[in-house]
Amino acid sequence: MPSGYMLKQAAARGPRPFRALSAGPPPIKSSEMRPVVSDIENDLEAVDEGAGVVMYCRSWCGDCARARVWLTERGIPFTEVDVETDPSARERAAGHNDGHLHTPTFEIGDGVCVDFRPDTLSELLGID
């Protein structure tokens, strides 16, 4: 427990100013935003047919927004599936992470990447 002297010192200093620990994700320009997939049934059919890159996401997810920009900047086409609107997509994404849902989750061919990890995505995509 602090001594009386230490408490007096702290009181004399006054309150400490608030400092944010992180600036958060970079802002996304409206020109960089893509609509979240709305036709879930057709998109899950595309997933089942092995349609390239599939990103399971949430509309409010900051890492998902960064992943969209990263994929778009590299010209990599992808299918985006919102796990908030489709329970089967949520189960499929959670199945890649021991039953715990984490977004974004990517299916790339036979490979899976849980979370936005550019190095892992580059390796699965065969790009530098």
C-alpha positions in Angstrom: 0.0 0.0 0.0 1.4 3.5 -0.8 2.7 5.5 2.0 1.2 8.9 3.0 4.2 10.7 1.5 3.6 9.0 -1.9 0.0 9.9 -1.8 0.8 13.6 -1.0 3.3 13.6 -3.9 0.7 12.2 -6.3 -2.0 14.7 -5.1 0.5 17.6 -5.7 1.1 16.4 -9.3 -2.6 16.5 -10.1 -4.4 14.2 -12.5 -2.4 12.6 -15.3 -3.5 13.5 -18.8 -5.2 10.9 -20.9 -3.0 9.3 -23.6 -4.5 7.0 -26.2 -2.6 3.7 -26.5 -3.2 3.3 -30.2 -4.3 5.5 -33.1 -6.5 2.7 -34.3 -6.9 1.5 -37.9 -6.2 4.0 -40.7 -9.4 5.6 -42.1 -10.8 4.0 -45.2 -11.8 6.3 -48.0 -15.3 5.7 -49.4 -13.7 5.0 -52.8 -11.8 2.1 -51.3 -14.9 0.5 -49.7 -16.7 -2.5 -51.2 -20.2 -3.5 -50.3 -20.5 -6.6 -48.2 -21.9 -9.5 -50.1 -25.7 -9.5 -49.9 -26.6 -12.7 -51.9 -25.2 -15.2 -49.4 -26.6 -18.3 -51.0 -24.9 -17.6 -54.3 -21.7 -16.7 -52.6 -21.6 -19.9 -50.5 -22.2 -21.8 -53.8 -19.1 -20.0 -55.2 -17.2 -21.0 -52.1 -18.1 -24.6 -52.5 -17.0 -24.5 -56.1 -13.6 -23.3 -55.1 -13.8 -19.7 -56.2 -10.3 -18.3 -55.5 -10.1 -16.1 -52.4 -13.0 -16.1 -50.0 -12.9 -13.6 -47.1 -15.3 -14.2 -44.2 -15.9 -10.8 -42.6 -18.0 -8.5 -40.5 -19.1 -5.0 -41.6 -17.5 -3.2 -38.7 -14.2 -5.2 -38.6 -11.1 -3.0 -38.9 -8.8 -5.8 -40.0 -11.4 -6.8 -42.6 -11.3 -3.2 -44.0 -7.5 -3.3 -44.1 -7.6 -6.7 -45.9 -10.0 -5.4 -48.5 -7.6 -2.6 -49.3 -4.6 -4.9 -49.4 -6.3 -7.4 -51.8 -7.7 -4.6 -54.0 -4.3 -2.8 -54.2 -2.8 -6.0 -55.5 -5.6 -6.7 -58.0 -6.6 -9.9 -56.3 -10.3 -10.8 -56.9 -12.1 -12.1 -53.8 -15.5 -13.0 -52.6 -16.6 -11.4 -49.4 -19.1 -13.2 -47.1 -20.6 -11.5 -44.1 -20.7 -13.9 -41.1 -23.2 -11.6 -39.3 -26.0 -12.3 -41.7 -25.5 -16.0 -42.4 -25.2 -18.7 -39.7 -23.7 -21.3 -42.0 -20.9 -18.9 -43.1 -20.3 -18.2 -39.4 -20.0 -21.9 -38.6 -17.7 -22.5 -41.6 -15.3 -19.6 -40.6 -15.3 -20.6 -37.0 -14.5 -24.2 -38.0 -11.1 -23.0 -39.3 -10.3 -21.7 -35.8 -11.2 -24.5 -33.4 -14.8 -23.3 -33.2 -14.0 -19.7 -32.4 -15.1 -17.0 -34.9 -12.4 -14.6 -35.9 -12.6 -12.2 -38.8 -11.2 -11.9 -41.3 -10.8 -15.5 -42.1 -9.6 -16.4 -45.6 -10.0 -19.6 -47.7 -7.6 -19.7 -50.6 -7.7 -22.9 -52.5 -7.0 -25.6 -49.9 -5.3 -23.1 -47.6 -6.7 -21.1 -44.7 -5.6 -17.9 -43.1 -7.2 -16.7 -39.8 -6.8 -13.0 -39.3 -5.2 -10.5 -41.6 -1.7 -11.7 -42.0 -0.2 -10.3 -45.2 2.8 -12.6 -45.1 0.6 -15.7 -44.9 -1.8 -14.4 -47.5 1.1 -13.7 -49.9 2.5 -17.2 -49.4 -0.9 -18.8 -50.0 -1.4 -16.7 -53.1 2.1 -17.3 -54.4 2.9 -13.5 -54.6 5.8 -11.4 -53.2 
